Amino acid sequence: MLLHNRGDASFENVTAAAGLGSAAFPHVKWGTGLVDFDNDGDVDIVILNQNAPPTIIKNILNERGSKNHWLQIRLRGVKSNRDGVGARVRVAAGNRVLVDEVHGGRGYQSHYGSRLHFGLGRRDKVDRIEVRWIGGGTDVLENVAADRLLTITEASGEPGP
């Protein structure tokens, strides 16, 4: 099922409208990967099929002129583990506060990538990012431009490229 976040704590089932009904994918599925393959700010999908090549679903929201903004964050641990697994990131943009954590995996043969994706709606900047590392430290960044992949290195106090 593919759900669209209405922005009011409710979701709409858009599976059929997106052409993702069961008839479009006749194979038995083993797992799913969610990641922004083309670094354009929208999350793409890879489905691992049984006895068939993987299915790749490219999200073309930005190519169709979406006016929404986003921020992706990649963590680099120094004192903690290298990929920041277990770190909690809080992003505040206007009245929107979003929280996510870096996970090592999300299920049998599935993964959501190690980059965190935050949808910002019409907000073109992030007021504050707070990273709580699993080792106990906290990094804070303020006034961060949207629509980019940001690397935050533990205890550096500065964003990376």
C-alpha positions in Angstrom: 0.0 0.0 0.0 1.3 3.5 -0.9 0.2 6.2 1.4 0.3 10.0 0.8 0.7 12.1 4.0 -1.9 14.8 3.9 0.0 16.9 6.5 -2.9 16.8 9.0 -2.0 13.5 10.8 -3.9 11.5 8.2 -2.9 9.5 5.1 -4.6 8.8 1.7 -4.2 5.5 -0.1 -2.7 6.4 -3.5 -1.5 2.9 -4.5 -3.8 2.6 -7.5 -3.3 6.2 -8.7 0.4 5.6 -8.7 0.1 2.5 -10.8 1.4 0.3 -8.1 -1.4 -2.2 -7.8 -0.7 -5.9 -7.5 -1.3 -6.5 -11.2 1.7 -4.2 -12.0 4.0 -6.4 -9.9 3.2 -10.1 -10.4 6.3 -11.5 -8.6 6.7 -12.7 -5.0 8.5 -9.9 -3.2 11.3 -10.6 -0.7 12.3 -7.1 0.5 12.2 -3.4 -0.2 14.9 -0.7 -0.2 14.0 2.9 0.1 16.7 5.5 -0.8 17.1 8.6 -3.0 19.1 7.0 -5.8 19.4 10.1 -7.9 19.9 12.6 -5.0 17.0 14.7 -6.2 15.3 14.9 -2.8 12.5 12.3 -3.3 12.8 8.7 -2.1 12.9 5.9 -4.7 12.1 2.3 -4.2 13.8 -1.0 -5.1 11.8 -4.2 -4.7 13.7 -7.5 -4.4 11.7 -10.1 -6.3 11.9 -13.9 -6.0 13.3 -15.5 -9.2 13.2 -12.3 -11.1 15.3 -9.1 -11.5 14.6 -6.3 -8.9 11.9 -3.8 -9.6 13.0 -0.1 -9.4 10.4 2.6 -8.9 11.7 6.1 -9.5 9.9 8.8 -7.7 9.4 11.7 -10.2 7.8 14.2 -7.8 10.6 16.8 -8.2 10.7 16.3 -12.0 7.0 17.2 -12.1 7.7 20.5 -10.4 7.1 19.9 -6.7 7.5 23.1 -4.7 8.2 21.2 -1.5 11.6 21.3 0.2 13.6 18.6 1.9 16.8 17.8 3.7 18.7 14.6 3.9 21.2 14.0 6.7 24.1 11.5 6.7 25.9 11.0 10.0 29.6 10.2 10.5 30.4 8.9 13.9 33.9 9.5 15.4 33.5 8.5 19.0 30.3 6.5 18.3 30.0 4.0 15.5 31.1 5.1 12.0 27.5 5.3 10.5 25.8 6.9 13.4 23.6 3.9 14.0 21.4 4.7 17.1 21.8 8.4 16.8 18.6 10.5 17.0 18.1 13.6 14.9 15.6 16.3 15.6 14.9 18.8 12.8 12.9 22.0 13.5 11.7 24.1 10.5 9.1 26.7 11.4 6.3 25.0 13.3 7.3 21.6 11.9 9.4 19.3 14.2 10.6 16.0 12.8 12.5 13.2 14.5 14.3 10.2 13.1 16.9 7.7 14.1 19.6 5.9 12.1 19.0 2.2 12.0 21.3 -0.6 10.8 18.4 -2.5 9.1 14.7 -2.6 9.0 13.6 -6.1 8.4 14.4 -9.3 6.4 16.1 -8.2 3.1 14.9 -4.7 3.5 16.6 -1.4 4.2 15.8 2.3 4.2 19.4 3.5 3.8 21.5 5.2 6.4 20.6 8.7 5.2 17.7 10.3 7.0 15.2 12.1 4.8 13.1 15.0 6.2 10.2 16.5 4.2 10.0 20.2 4.9 6.9 21.2 2.9 7.1 24.8 1.9 9.9 25.7 4.4 13.1 26.5 2.5 15.4 26.3 5.5 15.8 24.4 8.8 16.0 26.5 11.9 17.7 23.9 14.1 19.1 20.4 13.8 20.0 18.5 17.0 21.9 15.2 16.8 22.0 13.1 19.9 24.7 10.5 19.4 24.5 7.1 20.9 27.8 7.8 22.8 26.1 10.6 24.7 27.2 13.7 22.9 25.0 16.3 21.1 25.7 18.4 18.0 23.5 21.4 17.1 23.4 23.3 13.8 21.2 26.3 13.1 19.9 28.1 10.0 20.6 25.3 7.5 19.6 25.6 3.8 17.1 23.0 2.5 17.2 20.9 -0.6 20.5 19.2 -0.1 22.3 16.2 1.4 24.1 17.3 4.6 26.8 15.3 6.3 27.2 15.9 10.0 30.4 14.6 11.7 30.2 13.8 15.4 31.6 16.4 17.7 32.8 18.7 14.9 30.1 21.4 15.3 30.2 22.0 11.5 28.3 20.5 8.6 30.3 18.7 6.0 30.0 18.9 2.2 
